[in-house]
Amino acid sequence: MTETVTVAAAELAETEGTPVLDVVIPVYNEEADLGVCVRRLHAYLRKGFPFPARITVADNASTDATLEVAKLLAGELDGVRVVHLDKKGRGRALRAVWERSDAQVVAYMDVDLSTDLNALLPLVAPLITGHSDLAIGTRLSSSSRVVRGPKREFISRCYNLILKASLQAHFSDAQCGFKAMRSEVARQLLPLVRDGEWFFDTELLVLAERAGLRIHEVPVDWIDDPDSRVDIVDTARKDLLGIGRLGRALATGALPLEELRRAVGREPLVPGVPLGMVGQVVRFAIVGVLSTLAYLLLYVVLQSFTNPQVANFLALLVTAVANTAANRAFTFGVRGSTGAVSHQFQGLVIFGIGLVLTSGSLFTLHHWAPDAPVHLELFVLVLANLLATVLRFVGLRWVFRNTPNPARRTAVSVQGEPGCTGTEPAAADVALADRVSGTDGGLR
């Protein structure tokens, strides 16, 4: 179900002096630490940060005086504003602010400022230049300096291993509270992110990676906050559920990743040459080896009670259908039922070419050596299949050249409302409490 977020009259309007960077600090019941955090970040941005920046405090339905403290800070410090949500959720808060921000780059950091602020410029610089699309701080790099207990270290590393095993993630640290993204990319990517809580970061990164976006990683110096209020057990449970949900969506082709690639300019540089060509060839080779083994096994079994030509036809037909289905999903990443029958028909046409090659080789062999043994037949068929495999790869690339993954989930984006596909039935009302103080567009 689509989650609707309503913006009050204080919605951000573009003005002269628009900030380059918008740093969001999501908070829940942080009345004691918020002032120290915001003043420290504000002083850092004013002192030596080379780009205009804004600080946005995103209050997640706090029940203490956090909102009042945030409003006082916004009135006291230039370039500080407040966003209030009536519903909890870090991901929900980030989505609400990031989708509406007029800054060139949006970022967030935890209120405890566990990450050394000297990493902020290396984090956002590749985004400002346009080289990268997302940037994350990583605590798991060999050059990072981290102070935290063994329990959290173990959980963090296990979680990232699970991501690598289940979702084939390549980024090193999903949950470090220190991330940034180009705003134009955020507006394209965020409508596909369903989670509004702690799994938001992981889902965002996995989708970005699958869409071919460039993710820049920055090793950070990080000191654990011993007063963290994160419920580890509940968060782990929700993360595992999120991994299962996202894995199913990726496996069934329910996410419009091809459309996202085109929207963010990550289509192939050369028309007709797919992204990830090396991986594509490797996957095709794996399918080809398994198909060849299955074909040879079927041929040996069938030729024991029928003639070689019939055995070759039946073995090649069965393996061709399975080969087309496997290459469709595994090699070329086309999933879902749309176009499956057409693809199988085109695959059978390519099968016909392979049949001509293999049957022709058998005919030639039996013409010159009528009593050829089975092992010689197999040798000739292997050579013929190698040539047929090359032709099959070229043919299947043509079959799947313009076939995007079907988008069975439509992300609706309405001006003034985020087009997220959330699971919560209730709407989250968001009110921008204060505009940025002053008219210079942010900190300098």
C-alpha positions, 0 to 999 in steps of 0.5 A: 500500500502506498504511504502518503506523507503530507507536507504542511504550509511551511514546505521548502521553497526554492530561493536564491542561495540554495544550499549545496548540501542538506544534512539531515539528523533524524531524532527520537527523544533526544532532548538531552543530546540534540543541542550539543550535536547541532551546535557542534555540526553547525560550528564545523560547517561554518568554520571550514566546510567549502560548500553552502550547507543546511542542517535539517533536524527530522523529529520522529514523533518524539514524546519528550521536548526534542521538538521544542529544543529543535525549534529553539536551535532553528531560531538561534542558528542560521541554516538550521530548520526543523521537520516533524513527523507524527510517525516514527521511523528513520527511513520515513524521516529521511524520505520525507526530507530528501525527496523535497530538499532543494539541495544538490546533495542530501546526507544524514548522520546519527545524532550522537555524531559517532562518525568523525566529521572530518569524513564529511567532505570526502563523503560528499565531494564525489557526489558534488562533482557528479562522479558518484551517485551515493556515498557511505561511511564504512566501519568495516574497512581495514583503514577505518578506526572503530571503537565499539564492543565485540557484540556490536562488531560481531552483529554488524559483520554477520549482517553484512555477510548475510547481505552478501550471501542472500542479496549479492551485495558488494558494499561493505557496511549497510547500517553505518549512520553516515550516508549521502546521495545526489538529490536527483538520484534520490528522487528516482530511487526513493519511490522504490524503497518500501521500508520506513525504518532501519532496513531503509538503508540496506534496501536503498543500497541494494536497489542502487547497486542493482541499478548500476549506480556508483556507490562511493565508500569512505573509511571512517573513524567511529566511536560507539555510543553506549547510550544507543536505544536501538532494539537489536533483537527487533531490528534484526528480526525486521532486517531479516524480513526485509531481506526476504521481501527484497530478495523475492522482489528481485527474484521475480522481477517485480522491481523496474530496475531497467527503467531506473537505469534509464532514468538515472543515465546508467544504460549501456554506453554502447548500444547493444552491449549489455552492462556487466558483459564479463559477468554475462559471459561467465553466467552463460558459460555456467549454464552452457556447461550444465546444459552440455552435460545434461545433453550428453547424458540424455543422448547416451541414455536415448541412443541405447534404444533409438537411432542416433539422429532421434536421440540427438533431436530429443536430447537437444530439444529438452536441454534447449528449453531448459537452457533458454529458461535458465539463460533468460533468468540467470544470464540476462536477468529477465524475470516474470512471465511477460514475453516468456512464450515468445522467448521460448519460441525464439530460443527454439529457432536458435535450437534449430540452428544447433540441431542442423549443426549437430545433426549435420556433423553426425550425418557426415561422421556416419557417411565417412565412418558408418561403424563409428563408436559412441565415444567418437560420436560424442567427440564430434557432438562436443565440437559441434555443440561448441560452435552451436553455443557461440551462435546461441549466445549471440542469438540470445543476446539478440532475443533479450536485447530490449527486454526490460524487467517487468514492473508489476509494482508501480511506484506512484509519485505525486507532486508534493507527496513521496511516491513510496510503496510503503506497507503501512496503511496509516498516513504519516503527517509531516509538518515543517515547523520552521524555515531556515533562518536568514536568506543566504541559503545555508551555512558558509 
